[in-house]
Amino acid sequence: MSERRYSAAVERLRSPERLERLAVELVVQYTLSGQVFQSVLDVGTGSGVFAEAFAGQGLRVAGIDIREEMLEAARSFVPEGDFRLANMGRIPFGDGEFDVVFLGLVLHEADHLGSAIDEAYRVAGKRVVVLEWPYEVGEFGPPLEHRLRHEQVLDAAYAAGFKQAEQTPLQHLTLFRLDKA
């Protein structure tokens, strides 16, 4: 297992302080703006924080994670979701199966950035959204050497075939919205 892998208890993942830093409502708003969506895949779902927020918007939700204990937590918060044990390099869903693929604070853990973006592109019908730590030394999150430069994400997005890619800085994080058309 990579030293980059994040591990924390469900309680810590859902602490009020962490949820505030994640800006969940704002992230969901940015993710869904500009188009109509019916379904979302939450890659690296963890305890299902974002899956729960997307389900609250009426979307059909699925998620993948590499840890079964996290999937169990996600299922407890989003019982109607389809949560599966898998990694972002081999997503067990069909081509274009989801309107949106959401990668929340997980892309920096990819063994191969380009392959992870390619796989997200494959299962996304319309959009991929990447939420990541900014490339700067921060009080929270991984060390700088595990963070992604915005050019890395945008270059991988265009190489995968995305037609539009934009970066939006948030207070603590950075959001990339990658559209197929």
Phi, psi and chi 1 to 4 in degrees:
 res  aa     phi    psi   chi1   chi2   chi3   chi4
   1 MET       -  139.2 -179.1  176.8  -79.0      -
   2 SER   -68.4  145.5  170.1      -      -      -
   3 GLU   -67.9  -13.3   66.9 -174.7   42.9      -
   4 ARG   -76.4  -21.4  -65.8 -174.5  -48.7 -108.7
   5 ARG   -58.3  130.9  -55.7  -78.7 -169.3 -117.0
   6 TYR   -87.2  136.1 -179.9   75.1      -      -
   7 SER  -138.8  129.6   61.8      -      -      -
   8 ALA  -159.0  158.7      -      -      -      -
   9 ALA   -71.1  154.6      -      -      -      -
  10 VAL   -56.0  -40.8  171.5      -      -      -
  11 GLU   -59.7  -40.9  -62.1   77.2   25.9      -
  12 ARG   -70.2  -38.9 -174.5  166.3  159.8 -146.7
  13 LEU   -63.8  -25.9  -70.9  172.3      -      -
  14 ARG  -111.7   18.8  -71.0  177.1  162.5  -93.1
  15 SER   -65.5  147.5   72.3      -      -      -
  16 PRO   -55.4  -37.8  -24.6   33.3      -      -
  17 GLU   -64.8  -43.5  -60.6   81.0   19.3      -
  18 ARG   -68.4  -42.1 -175.4  169.4 -170.6  -87.2
  19 LEU   -61.9  -37.1  -66.9  177.6      -      -
  20 GLU   -64.4  -43.8 -176.8  178.6  -30.6      -
  21 ARG   -63.8  -33.5  -82.8 -166.5  -53.0  -81.3
  22 LEU   -71.9  -21.5  -69.1  176.7      -      -
  23 ALA    51.0   52.8      -      -      -      -
  24 VAL   -54.8  -49.8  175.8      -      -      -
  25 GLU   -61.4  -43.7  -70.5 -179.4   27.1      -
  26 LEU   -64.1  -43.0 -178.4   61.8      -      -
  27 VAL   -62.4  -44.1  168.0      -      -      -
  28 VAL   -63.1  -41.7  168.5      -      -      -
  29 GLN   -60.1  -48.7  176.6 -173.1  -16.8      -
  30 TYR   -62.3  -39.9  -80.1  150.7      -      -
  31 THR   -61.3  -41.3  -61.7      -      -      -
  32 LEU   -95.1   -5.3  -58.6  177.9      -      -
  33 SER   -72.0  146.0   68.1      -      -      -
  34 GLY    89.4  -12.1      -      -      -      -
  35 GLN  -146.6  170.7  -66.0 -169.9   46.8      -
  36 VAL  -104.9  128.8  175.4      -      -      -
  37 PHE  -126.1  148.2  -58.7  108.7      -      -
  38 GLN  -115.0  -22.2  -56.7  -63.4  -43.2      -
  39 SER  -145.1  151.5   59.6      -      -      -
  40 VAL  -143.7  141.2   62.9      -      -      -
  41 LEU  -109.8  123.7  172.8   64.0      -      -
  42 ASP   -99.6  103.1 -174.7    8.2      -      -
  43 VAL   -84.9  126.6  173.9      -      -      -
  44 GLY    72.2   45.6      -      -      -      -
  45 THR   -60.1  -24.3 -164.9      -      -      -
  46 GLY    57.7 -130.9      -      -      -      -
  47 SER   -82.2    5.1   67.0      -      -      -
  48 GLY    85.5   23.4      -      -      -      -
  49 VAL   -56.7  -52.5  167.4      -      -      -
  50 PHE   -75.4  -36.1  -75.3  101.5      -      -
  51 ALA   -57.3  -42.6      -      -      -      -
  52 GLU   -63.1  -41.8 -177.0  177.9   19.7      -
  53 ALA   -66.5  -40.1      -      -      -      -
  54 PHE   -66.9  -41.0  -72.0  122.0      -      -
  55 ALA   -61.0  -36.0      -      -      -      -
  56 GLY   -64.7  -17.7      -      -      -      -
  57 GLN   -92.9    5.5  -64.8  -64.0  -49.4      -
  58 GLY    86.9   11.7      -      -      -      -
  59 LEU   -86.3  149.3  -82.9   73.5      -      -
  60 ARG   -72.7  127.7  177.4  177.2   61.6   88.6
  61 VAL  -119.7  138.5  174.8      -      -      -
  62 ALA  -135.7  162.1      -      -      -      -
  63 GLY  -154.5  154.8      -      -      -      -
  64 ILE  -128.5  152.7   63.1  168.8      -      -
  65 ASP  -157.3  160.3 -156.5  -74.3      -      -
  66 ILE   -91.9   -1.1   60.6  169.6      -      -
  67 ARG  -122.6  120.6  -65.1  169.4  -62.3  162.1
  68 GLU   -60.5  -37.1 -175.4   59.5   44.8      -
  69 GLU   -63.4  -31.5   66.8  -86.8   13.0      -
  70 MET   -71.9  -39.5  -72.1  -66.8  112.4      -
  71 LEU   -62.6  -39.4  -65.8  171.2      -      -
  72 GLU   -61.0  -41.5  -70.4  172.9   17.0      -
  73 ALA   -64.3  -46.4      -      -      -      -
  74 ALA   -59.2  -42.4      -      -      -      -
  75 ARG   -61.8  -34.9  -71.4  179.0 -170.0  114.4
  76 SER   -69.5  -30.3   74.1      -      -      -
  77 PHE   -90.4  -25.9  -70.3  103.7      -      -
  78 VAL  -134.2   73.9 -170.3      -      -      -
  79 PRO   -62.5  -24.0   11.8  -19.4      -      -
  80 GLU   -82.4   -5.1   68.7  -83.4   15.0      -
  81 GLY   -77.5  159.9      -      -      -      -
  82 ASP  -108.2   98.3  178.1    1.3      -      -
  83 PHE  -109.5  130.1  -64.9   99.5      -      -
  84 ARG  -131.6  148.9  -59.3 -178.2 -171.4 -177.2
  85 LEU   -78.2  115.1 -172.6   65.8      -      -
  86 ALA  -170.7  164.4      -      -      -      -
  87 ASN  -112.1  165.8   70.0   50.0      -      -
  88 MET   -69.8  -11.7   69.2 -175.5  107.6      -
  89 GLY   -83.3  -14.6      -      -      -      -
  90 ARG  -146.4   81.4  -59.4 -177.0  105.4  179.1
  91 ILE   -79.7  124.8  -61.6  173.5      -      -
  92 PRO   -84.2   46.0   33.8  -37.2      -      -
  93 PHE  -134.4  163.2  -67.9  100.1      -      -
  94 GLY   -78.8  167.3      -      -      -      -
  95 ASP   -58.5  129.5  -64.0   -4.2      -      -
  96 GLY    61.9   21.8      -      -      -      -
  97 GLU   -69.8  -23.5 -171.1  166.2  -21.0      -
  98 PHE  -122.0  140.5  -62.3   92.9      -      -
  99 ASP   -61.7  -43.1  -66.7  -27.4      -      -
 100 VAL  -127.6  137.9  178.5      -      -      -
 101 VAL  -114.8  124.9  174.4      -      -      -
 102 PHE  -113.1  126.3  179.1   78.3      -      -
 103 LEU  -117.0   99.0  -65.4   96.3      -      -
 104 GLY   -98.5  107.7      -      -      -      -
 105 LEU    53.7   43.2  -60.1  178.0      -      -
 106 VAL  -132.4  -24.0   69.7      -      -      -
 107 LEU   -61.7  -34.1 -171.9   58.7      -      -
 108 HIS   -64.0  -14.9   67.9  -84.4      -      -
 109 GLU   -90.5   -4.3  -65.1 -178.1   -1.0      -
 110 ALA   -64.6  138.1      -      -      -      -
 111 ASP   -69.0  -33.3  -68.2  -31.0      -      -
 112 HIS  -137.2  104.0  -57.6  -75.3      -      -
 113 LEU   -53.1  -50.8  175.0   66.6      -      -
 114 GLY   -60.5  -41.2      -      -      -      -
 115 SER   -65.2  -39.1  -63.0      -      -      -
 116 ALA   -65.6  -42.5      -      -      -      -
 117 ILE   -67.0  -40.7  -67.4  -72.9      -      -
 118 ASP   -59.4  -42.7  -71.8  -13.9      -      -
 119 GLU   -68.6  -40.2 -171.9   67.0   -7.1      -
 120 ALA   -62.9  -41.7      -      -      -      -
 121 TYR   -58.9  -42.1 -179.5   91.2      -      -
 122 ARG   -60.1  -45.4 -180.0 -173.6   67.5   77.8
 123 VAL   -88.5   -8.5  -62.9      -      -      -
 124 ALA   -87.7  132.8      -      -      -      -
 125 GLY   -83.3  -35.8      -      -      -      -
 126 LYS  -128.4  -43.5  -61.6  178.5 -178.4  179.8
 127 ARG  -148.7  148.1  174.7  176.6  -71.3  165.7
 128 VAL  -122.1  134.8  170.2      -      -      -
 129 VAL  -121.5  130.3  172.6      -      -      -
 130 VAL  -116.0  123.1  175.0      -      -      -
 131 LEU  -107.6  123.3 -178.0   65.8      -      -
 132 GLU  -140.2  167.9  -91.8  -59.3  -23.1      -
 133 TRP   -74.3  142.9  -57.7   99.5      -      -
 134 PRO   -66.1  155.6   20.6  -26.6      -      -
 135 TYR   -82.0   80.9 -172.5   74.9      -      -
 136 GLU  -161.8  156.0   59.4 -170.1   38.7      -
 137 VAL   -68.1  127.0  174.7      -      -      -
 138 GLY  -130.6  161.6      -      -      -      -
 139 GLU   -69.0  -29.4 -175.0  178.8  -12.1      -
 140 PHE  -121.4  158.8  -58.3  101.6      -      -
 141 GLY    90.8 -174.8      -      -      -      -
 142 PRO   -73.0  164.7   28.6  -35.3      -      -
 143 PRO   -64.8  160.6   18.4  -24.9      -      -
 144 LEU   -52.9  -39.9 -175.2   63.9      -      -
 145 GLU   -67.4  -11.8   62.0  -90.5   16.0      -
 146 HIS  -102.2   -1.2  -65.3  167.5      -      -
 147 ARG   -91.1  160.3  -64.9  178.8 -176.1 -138.1
 148 LEU  -104.3  138.0  -60.8  170.0      -      -
 149 ARG   -74.3  147.1  -70.2 -178.3  177.8   86.8
 150 HIS   -61.8  -31.0   71.4  -86.4      -      -
 151 GLU   -63.8  -35.2  -63.0   89.9   -4.1      -
 152 GLN   -62.5  -44.9  -69.2  174.5  -83.0      -
 153 VAL   -67.1  -47.3  176.1      -      -      -
 154 LEU   -66.0  -41.5  -63.1  175.3      -      -
 155 ASP   -61.6  -43.3  -71.2  -10.4      -      -
 156 ALA   -64.7  -37.0      -      -      -      -
 157 ALA   -63.9  -48.3      -      -      -      -
 158 TYR   -67.1  -36.1  -73.3  122.4      -      -
 159 ALA   -64.2  -32.7      -      -      -      -
 160 ALA   -73.7  -21.4      -      -      -      -
 161 GLY   118.3    2.4      -      -      -      -
 162 PHE   -63.3  140.2  -71.9   98.8      -      -
 163 LYS   -87.7  -30.9  -57.2  -62.7 -177.5 -147.3
 164 GLN  -134.2  138.8  -64.1  178.7   18.2      -
 165 ALA  -144.5  129.3      -      -      -      -
 166 GLU  -136.1  150.7   62.5 -177.6   47.1      -
 167 GLN  -114.7  133.9  174.7 -170.3    8.5      -
 168 THR  -125.2  114.4  -57.2      -      -      -
 169 PRO   -74.1  134.9   12.3  -10.6      -      -
 170 LEU  -109.0 -179.8  -55.1  174.6      -      -
 171 GLN   -59.2  -45.6 -176.1  174.9   -1.4      -
 172 HIS  -116.1  -13.3  -59.6  -74.7      -      -
 173 LEU  -134.4  177.4  -57.2  168.0      -      -
 174 THR  -127.7  135.5  -61.2      -      -      -
 175 LEU  -113.8  131.8 -175.0  130.8      -      -
 176 PHE  -113.4  125.2  -61.7   89.5      -      -
 177 ARG  -110.8  117.5 -158.3  164.5   62.6 -178.0
 178 LEU  -115.7  116.0  -45.1  173.7      -      -
 179 ASP  -108.6  141.6  -73.1  -37.6      -      -
 180 LYS   -78.7  -25.2  -68.7 -178.4   92.4  168.4
 181 ALA  -126.9      -      -      -      -      -
